[in-house]
């Protein structure tokens, strides 16, 4: 009978399963390094195998293809970003909705500036020939925007969310917003949820411009102050 042990989460694993999980973790770690050095399009399982000190055929027993490695890196990066955002938001009292939004925004930017290659994998140009499997990437990939919606919803339920601009939205958009509202179990009305969508895309747009150098060298000598101004404007737009 195999020897088994229990993980911190309560899951039982055999030594073989633990060894397999460690090998996959090492492959992902090396994949991150290759991503930073060479970019997503140049990822190679053979190169990862070389750095791992095994023949390429051995790596394929754990990760079946370059696309599988990309998926593992995507999920890893999405969850790392989500964990950073969750920790930042939870450090702020629940009733301080504007401060929670600012914490979320700063956490995304901080992670992006620390991990530009991984941010680029998530939010940069698509990798030619690769299609991320939705069943594995949607849940981790929506953690940040769902966190934002929950901040807005908590503020709305507490009567702290102020409506800005037109209160009506076109019927086709209203149907989309209603589907989102039902899926997430939130109460934020159409106009405020639409504003939240603009806040979400604007936040990531501002961060992408900074990470990818799209402002132009030397255009802004005070990037921190510029970002804080953006956060304040977006919080106003959201009604926080």
N, C-alpha and C positions, 0 to 999 in steps of 0.2 A: 504494500500500500504506500502511495507517495507521501512524503512528508509535506505537511501544509502549515502555513502560518497566516496570521490575520493582519491585514493592513490597518492603518489608522481609521479608514472609512468603514471598517468592518468587513471588507471583502476578503475572502479566503483565496490564497494563491499558492500554487506549488512553486518550488524553486525554479522549475523550467519556465513557468509563466512570469516570475519575477525577472529572470534573466532576459526573457524576450522583451519585457517592458523596458528594461534598462537599455537594451540594444537599440530599440526604437527611439528612446529618449536621446541616446548618443547620436543617432542618425539625424534627428531633428536639430540637435545642437550644432552639429557640423553643417547641416543644411543652412542654418541661420548664418554661420560664418561665410559660407560660399555665396549666399544671397547678398551679404554686405560687400563682399569682395568683387563679385562678378555680375550680379544682377540676376533677376528671376529667369530671364530668357536663356541664360547660359548655365543654369543648374544642371548638374550631371551626377547621376547615381554612381557612375564609375569613379568620378573624382572623390565623392564622399566615401566610397569603399576604400579607396587608396589611403585617405586620411584616417579611416577607421582601422586600417591595417589588415583588411581582409580582401579576398578576391571578390570581384563584382557579383559573381553568381551567388555568393553568400548573402549579400545585401538584399538581393531580390527575394529571398525567403521572408524578409521582414517588410520590405517596401517594394511593391510590385512594379513600379514605373516612376518616371520623372513626374508624371501628373499626380501620382499618389503622394510623392514627396511634397509637391506644391500644396496639395490639399492639407497635409499634416502641418505644413508651415503656416498656411492660412488660419486654420483652427487654432494653432498655438498662438499666433499673433493676435487674433481677435480676442481670445480669452485673456491674454496678458494685458491688452488694452482695457478690456472690460473689468478685469480685477483692479487695475489702477484707478479707473473711474469710480467703481463701486466704493473703494476704500476712501477716496477723496470726498465723495458725496456723503457717505455715512459718518464722516468726521464732523459734519455740520448738523446742528439741530434740525429736526424735521420741519419745524415751523418757519425756518429761515429760507424760504423758497428761492429768493434772489441769490442768496449766498450759496445755496446748493447748486444752482445753475452755474454760477461763477466757478465753483469748485470743479464741476464736471468739465467746463470749457478748459480750465487751466490744466486739468489732468490729461485731457486729450492732447493739448499742445505740448505739454511736458514730455509725454510718451513719444509723440511724433518727432520731437527734436532729439530725443535720446536714441530713437530707433528709426532713422529716416529710411533705411532700406526696407524694413518690415512695414512701415507706413506706406511706402511706395507700392509694396506688394498688395496691400489692402485697397488703396485708394488712388494708385497711379494708373499708368497705361496697362491695359490687359496683356497678359502673356500670350504671344501668338500660339494658336493651336490648343490652348488650354481652356476648358470650361469647368468652372467650379461646381461640384455637385451640391445642389441646393439642400438636399436632405442632410448634409453634414455641415454646411457652412452658414445656413440661414440663421439658426439659433444663436451661435456665437457672434455672427456678424451683425445682429440687430440689438445686441445688449446695450450699446450706448444710446441709440435713438429711443429704445424702450425706456431706458433710465430717464431720458429727457422728458418723454411723454408723462411718465409717472410723477416727475416734479411738477409739471404743469397741472396734472390732474389733482394732485394733493392740494395745490394752491387754489384751484377752482373749487374743490369741495369745501375748503375752509373759508371761501369768500374773499380770497386775497388776489385773485387773478382779474386784472382790469381789461375790459374789451377795448381793442383799438381798431379803428377803421370800419369798413362796411361789415354788417352783421350777417348778410346773406352771401351764399356761394352758389355757383351754377349747379343745377341738379345732378349732372354726371359726377362732378367733384363731391357733392354731398353724399352720393352713394358710396364712393370710395372711402370717404371719411367715416361714414357709418360702419362700413365693414371693418375698418381699423379699430374703431371704438368698441365694437362688439368683440373682436378678437382679443383685445387687450383688457377688456372689462373696465374701461374708463368712462368718465362722464363729460369730458371737455367738449363743449359745443363746436359746431363746424368752423366758425370763423377763427376761434382761438386755436383749434387744432391745425387749421391751414397756416396760421401765423407760426405755429410751432414747427411746421415743415420748412418754412422759409428760414427760421432761426437755425434749424439743424443744417440745412444745406449751406447757409451763409457761414456758419461756424467752421465747417469743414473746408469751405472754399478759402477762408482766411488762413487757416492752418496750412492748406496745400500750397497757397501762394508763398508762404514763408519757407516751408520745407523744400519746395522745388525751386526756390530762387526766382519766382516769377515777378516779384516787385522790381527786380533789377538791382544790381550791385550798387550800394551807396544811396539808394533812394530814401530809405528810412534809417536814420542812425539810432532810433529809439524803438526797437521792435517790441519790447515789453510794454511800453506805454501805448503803442499803437494797438496791440492786442487787447489791453485792458479797456481802451476806448471802444473797440469793437464789442467786447463783452457787455459793456454798459449799454450800448445802443441796442444790442440784440435782446438784452433783458427787458429794456423798455418796450421793444417791439412785441415780445412775448406777453407783456402785461404784468411782469413780475415786480 
